[in-house]
Amino acid sequence: MEGSEGTFSRDEAARRADVEPQFLDELIQLGIINTDDAEISPGNVRRIGLVKSLQGAGIPMDRLAEAMHSGAVSLDFVETSAYQHFSALGGETFAEASARTEIPLPLLSVLREAIGRAQPEPNDRLRDDEQLVLPFIATQLKNGFRPKAIERLLRAQGDSLRRIAGAESEWWASEVIRPAIEAGKNPEEIAATEFADELTGLAEKSILAMYHAHQQHAWTQNIIEGFEAMLARAGLYSRLDRPPAMCFLDITGYTRITQERGDVAAADVAEQLGRLVQRTSVQHGGRPVKWLGDGVMLYFRDPGPGVVAALDMIDGVTDAGLPPAHVGLHAGPVLFQEGDYFGQTVNLASRIAEYARPGEVLVTQAVVDASANSGASFTEIGPVELKGVAGTIHLHSARRAPATA
């Protein structure tokens, strides 16, 4: 049970760290956990969990203890505020939490999967960080949200945050840990605890600020579409029915670059392409959806601006000295799930991009029909057969419209 000032008994500390009591006793005997008290602090609970992870990675506990005693390594950094986010197991099982909150057990299981852990059993205990998400799920259910929609959001949030955490981890390793080790600094200098605490707080504020900025953009889009629908229902407005466009841009010879120049050169190409695509697509009312190694999938609410953006990106890739790109666009209905788009429109746009030659932007008739006065002109290249697509597809090559006098 929890003791005074947030401490725990040895059995409770072991339970919260998800280890056997004998494991904790061994850590105390080795001096990895320094305590003569009957109560274990939250910081030591984090130490126990971290040592378990180190052991799971193949680091023997006796060698770890020897390194700690010699001053070669230290676990003191887990006492800092930055590491208070390391969560422990609570006392409530998934089955008990489901009964208490009326959240279906399968939906609770999705929560753990979204955080990046294995699917739990009903008698597994929730972690403290998972408990904080339960009111969000329960409130949605009480207000009629469909479990499937809640699951999609949880998975999208989990996947996006996993990528952020992974990029942040590599950023810290490349800019702090590896340089400090190479410079022969001591464990306290490598941990950079004061700097880590400061930067962690600033990073969390930065993430929240950018999240709010993305919310503003996405929510504004919802508001626009809602107003259009309500005004149309009142007979006061009729928006031209123009389906969205999906766009695929691929870099020619990306695999060859990786093989000939190595991963660092390929990553540099991807970084340059990412900046160019982000800037250009947003300027034309679109956005990148996902990166595909040798290219990117983009969404445009209106096909016309999407064509112009594709032409700008083709030129931008050349101007940046990158290998030539080729683009395919198709307009039509799409299915949006977990931050991604699916359906025949997406699949056809991908096949068109594969068919396009370096420096070429190819589009379907549906894109041409929705691109009047877009600033682009089109030349029909005739019906073509595409890999994995039944029948023939009429494609057009897009160019910039000639300037008028």
C-alpha positions in Angstrom: 0.0 0.0 0.0 1.0 3.6 -0.4 2.8 5.0 2.6 3.5 8.4 3.9 4.5 11.2 1.6 3.7 9.1 -1.5 6.1 6.2 -0.6 5.2 2.6 -1.1 5.8 -0.7 0.7 8.3 -3.0 -0.9 5.6 -5.3 -2.2 3.6 -2.4 -3.5 6.7 -0.9 -5.2 7.5 -4.2 -6.9 3.9 -4.5 -8.0 3.8 -0.9 -9.4 7.1 -1.6 -11.3 5.7 -4.9 -12.5 8.5 -7.0 -11.0 8.6 -9.8 -8.5 9.5 -8.8 -4.9 12.6 -11.0 -5.2 13.8 -8.8 -8.1 13.6 -5.7 -5.9 15.4 -7.5 -3.1 18.2 -8.4 -5.5 18.5 -4.7 -6.6 18.8 -3.6 -3.0 21.5 -6.3 -2.3 23.5 -5.1 -5.4 23.2 -1.5 -4.3 21.4 -0.5 -7.5 18.5 0.7 -5.3 19.8 2.4 -2.2 17.3 2.2 0.6 17.4 1.0 4.2 13.8 2.0 4.7 10.7 -0.2 4.6 9.2 2.4 2.2 10.2 2.9 -1.4 10.0 6.3 -3.1 8.3 7.0 -6.5 11.8 7.8 -7.9 13.0 4.3 -6.8 10.0 2.8 -8.4 11.0 4.4 -11.7 14.6 3.1 -11.1 13.2 -0.5 -10.7 11.2 -0.3 -13.9 14.2 1.1 -15.8 16.6 -1.6 -14.5 14.0 -4.2 -15.6 14.1 -2.7 -19.1 18.0 -2.6 -19.1 18.0 -6.3 -18.1 15.5 -7.1 -20.8 17.9 -5.4 -23.3 20.6 -7.8 -22.2 22.6 -5.7 -19.6 23.4 -8.0 -16.6 22.5 -6.5 -13.3 25.8 -7.3 -11.7 27.7 -5.4 -14.4 25.2 -2.5 -14.0 25.9 -2.4 -10.3 29.6 -2.5 -10.8 29.4 0.4 -13.3 27.3 2.4 -10.8 29.7 1.8 -7.9 32.6 2.9 -10.0 30.8 6.1 -11.2 30.8 5.1 -14.8 27.0 5.3 -15.0 24.2 6.7 -12.8 20.5 6.4 -12.4 20.1 9.6 -10.5 18.5 11.3 -13.5 15.2 9.5 -12.9 14.7 11.6 -9.8 14.3 14.8 -12.0 11.0 16.3 -12.9 11.4 15.3 -16.6 11.2 11.6 -15.6 8.2 11.9 -13.5 6.2 11.2 -16.7 7.5 7.6 -16.4 4.3 5.8 -15.4 3.8 2.9 -13.0 1.1 0.3 -12.7 -1.9 1.2 -10.7 -4.2 -1.0 -8.7 -7.2 -1.3 -11.0 -7.5 -4.0 -13.6 -8.9 -3.5 -17.1 -11.9 -5.6 -16.1 -12.5 -3.5 -13.0 -12.1 -0.2 -14.9 -14.5 -1.4 -17.5 -17.1 -2.2 -14.9 -16.6 1.1 -13.1 -16.6 3.4 -16.1 -18.9 1.4 -18.4 -16.3 1.6 -21.1 -16.4 -1.7 -23.1 -13.4 -3.9 -22.4 -12.3 -4.1 -26.1 -12.2 -0.3 -26.3 -10.0 -0.2 -23.2 -7.7 -2.7 -24.8 -7.3 -0.3 -27.8 -6.1 2.4 -25.3 -3.1 0.3 -24.3 -2.4 -0.6 -28.0 -2.5 3.0 -29.0 0.1 3.8 -26.4 2.3 1.2 -28.0 2.0 -1.8 -25.7 0.8 -5.3 -26.2 -2.9 -6.0 -26.0 -3.8 -6.5 -22.3 -5.7 -9.3 -20.6 -8.8 -8.4 -18.5 -6.9 -9.0 -15.2 -3.9 -6.8 -16.3 -3.6 -3.6 -14.3 -3.9 -0.2 -15.9 -0.9 2.2 -15.8 -1.3 5.6 -14.1 -1.0 7.4 -17.5 -3.8 5.2 -19.0 -6.1 6.1 -16.1 -5.9 9.8 -17.2 -7.4 8.9 -20.6 -10.5 7.1 -19.2 -12.6 10.2 -18.5 -12.1 11.3 -22.1 -13.4 8.0 -23.4 -16.2 7.7 -21.0 -17.5 11.2 -21.7 -17.6 10.5 -25.5 -19.6 7.3 -24.9 -22.1 9.1 -22.6 -22.7 11.6 -25.4 -23.4 9.0 -28.1 -20.0 8.8 -29.8 -19.6 5.5 -31.6 -17.0 3.2 -30.2 -15.5 2.7 -33.6 -15.0 6.5 -34.0 -13.4 6.7 -30.5 -11.1 3.8 -31.5 -10.0 5.6 -34.7 -9.2 8.7 -32.8 -7.2 6.9 -30.1 -5.1 5.0 -32.7 -4.5 8.2 -34.7 -3.4 10.1 -31.5 -1.2 7.2 -30.4 0.5 6.8 -33.8 1.2 10.6 -34.1 2.5 10.9 -30.6 4.6 7.8 -31.0 6.3 9.4 -34.0 6.8 12.7 -32.1 8.3 10.8 -29.1 10.6 8.8 -31.4 11.9 11.9 -33.2 12.4 13.6 -29.9 14.4 10.7 -28.5 16.7 10.7 -31.5 17.0 14.5 -31.4 18.2 14.3 -27.7 20.5 11.3 -28.4 22.2 13.0 -31.4 22.5 16.5 -29.8 23.2 15.6 -26.1 23.9 12.0 -25.3 26.3 10.9 -28.0 28.3 14.1 -28.1 28.7 14.0 -24.3 29.8 10.4 -24.3 32.3 11.1 -27.1 33.7 14.0 -25.1 34.2 11.7 -22.1 31.8 13.6 -19.8 30.7 12.1 -16.5 27.2 10.7 -16.0 25.9 13.8 -14.4 27.0 15.9 -17.3 25.6 13.4 -19.8 22.2 13.5 -18.0 22.2 17.3 -18.2 19.4 17.2 -15.6 18.7 20.9 -15.2 18.8 21.5 -19.0 16.6 18.4 -19.6 14.0 19.6 -17.1 14.0 23.1 -18.7 13.8 21.8 -22.3 11.1 19.1 -21.4 8.8 21.8 -20.1 9.4 24.0 -23.2 8.9 21.0 -25.5 5.6 20.2 -24.0 4.4 23.8 -24.4 5.6 23.8 -28.0 3.8 20.6 -28.8 0.6 21.9 -27.3 0.9 25.2 -29.1 1.3 23.5 -32.5 -1.5 21.1 -31.7 -3.8 24.1 -31.0 -2.7 25.7 -34.3 -3.6 22.5 -36.2 -6.9 22.4 -34.3 -7.7 25.9 -35.5 -7.1 24.9 -39.1 -9.0 21.6 -38.9 -11.9 23.0 -36.9 -12.2 26.0 -39.3 -12.6 23.5 -42.1 -15.4 21.8 -40.2 -17.1 25.1 -39.6 -16.9 26.1 -43.3 -18.4 22.8 -44.4 -21.1 23.0 -41.8 -22.1 26.5 -42.8 -22.2 25.5 -46.5 -24.5 22.6 -45.7 -26.8 24.7 -43.5 -27.0 27.6 -46.0 -27.7 25.1 -48.8 -30.5 23.5 -46.8 -32.0 27.0 -46.3 -31.8 27.6 -50.1 -29.4 30.5 -49.7 -26.2 29.0 -51.1 -25.1 26.3 -53.5 -21.5 25.2 -53.5 -20.2 23.8 -56.8 -19.9 20.1 -56.2 -16.2 19.5 -56.6 -14.7 16.3 -55.3 -11.4 16.4 -53.5 -8.2 15.3 -55.2 -5.6 12.8 -54.1 -2.0 13.4 -55.3 1.0 11.2 -55.2 4.5 12.6 -55.8 7.4 10.2 -56.2 11.1 10.9 -56.5 12.7 9.1 -59.5 15.6 6.8 -58.5 15.2 7.2 -54.7 16.1 3.5 -54.1 19.2 3.9 -56.3 20.3 7.0 -54.3 20.0 4.9 -51.1 22.1 2.1 -52.6 24.7 4.3 -54.1 25.1 7.2 -51.7 23.8 5.6 -48.4 21.1 6.2 -46.0 22.4 9.7 -44.9 22.1 11.0 -48.4 18.7 9.5 -48.9 17.5 11.0 -45.6 18.8 14.4 -46.8 16.8 14.1 -50.0 13.7 13.2 -48.0 14.2 16.2 -45.7 14.6 18.6 -48.5 11.5 17.2 -50.3 9.5 17.4 -47.1 10.1 21.1 -46.7 9.3 21.8 -50.3 6.1 19.7 -50.3 4.8 21.1 -47.0 5.3 24.7 -48.1 3.9 24.3 -51.6 0.9 22.2 -50.8 -0.3 24.5 -48.0 0.0 27.5 -50.3 -2.5 25.8 -52.6 -5.0 24.6 -49.9 -3.6 21.1 -49.6 -1.6 19.1 -47.1 0.7 16.1 -47.0 -1.1 13.1 -45.6 1.8 10.6 -45.3 5.4 10.1 -46.4 6.2 7.0 -48.4 10.0 6.8 -48.3 10.4 7.8 -52.0 7.5 10.2 -52.1 4.4 11.6 -50.5 0.6 11.4 -50.6 -1.3 14.7 -50.5 -4.9 15.7 -50.2 -6.4 18.8 -51.9 -9.9 19.9 -51.2 -10.1 21.4 -54.7 -8.5 19.6 -57.7 -7.6 22.8 -59.6 -5.2 24.2 -57.0 -3.9 20.7 -56.5 -2.7 20.6 -60.1 -1.0 24.0 -59.8 0.7 22.8 -56.6 1.9 19.6 -58.4 3.4 21.8 -61.2 5.1 24.0 -58.6 6.5 21.0 -56.7 7.9 19.5 -59.9 9.7 22.8 -60.6 10.8 23.2 -57.0 12.3 19.7 -56.9 14.4 20.6 -60.0 15.4 24.0 -58.7 16.5 22.4 -55.4 18.9 20.0 -57.4 16.9 16.9 -56.3 16.3 14.0 -58.6 13.2 14.6 -60.8 9.8 13.9 -59.5 6.7 12.5 -61.2 3.1 13.1 -60.1 -0.4 11.5 -60.4 -3.7 13.1 -59.5 -7.3 11.8 -59.4 -10.4 13.4 -58.1 -13.3 11.5 -56.4 -14.8 10.3 -53.1 -12.3 9.3 -50.4 -12.7 7.6 -47.0 -10.9 9.3 -44.1 -9.8 7.1 -41.1 -7.2 7.6 -38.4 -5.6 10.5 -40.2 -5.3 8.7 -43.5 -7.3 8.5 -46.7 -8.4 5.3 -48.4 -10.5 4.1 -51.4 -10.4 3.8 -55.1 -9.5 7.4 -55.7 -6.4 7.0 -53.6 -5.4 3.8 -55.3 -5.9 5.2 -58.8 -3.9 8.3 -58.1 -1.0 6.1 -56.9 -1.1 4.0 -60.0 -1.0 7.2 -62.2 2.0 8.5 -60.4 3.8 5.2 -61.1 2.9 5.5 -64.8 4.1 9.2 -65.0 7.6 9.9 -66.4 10.1 12.0 -64.6 9.1 15.7 -64.6 5.5 14.8 -65.6 2.2 15.6 -63.9 -0.6 13.2 -65.1 -4.3 13.7 -64.1 -7.6 12.0 -64.9 -10.6 13.5 -66.7 -12.3 14.1 -63.3 -9.4 16.4 -62.4 -9.6 18.2 -65.7 -13.4 18.7 -65.3 -12.9 20.3 -61.9 -9.9 22.5 -62.8 -11.4 25.3 -64.9 -9.6 28.6 -64.5 -7.0 27.0 -62.4 -4.0 28.3 -64.2 -3.2 24.9 -65.8 -3.8 23.5 -69.3 -4.1 19.8 -70.2 -3.2 17.7 -73.1 -4.9 14.3 -73.5 -2.4 11.4 -73.9 -5.1 8.9 -74.6 -6.5 5.8 -72.8 -3.8 3.9 -71.0 -3.6 0.7 -69.0 -2.4 0.9 -65.5 -1.0 -1.8 -63.3 -3.7 -3.2 -61.1 -6.5 -1.2 -62.7 -9.2 -2.8 -64.8 -9.8 -1.4 -68.2 -8.2 1.7 -69.6 -8.0 5.2 -68.1 -8.1 8.5 -70.0 -5.1 10.5 -68.8 -4.0 14.1 -69.4 -0.6 15.8 -69.1 -0.8 19.0 -67.1 1.1 22.1 -67.9 1.0 25.8 -66.9 -1.6 27.7 -68.9 0.1 30.1 -71.3 0.2 33.7 -70.2 -2.5 35.9 -71.7 -1.6 39.3 -73.3 
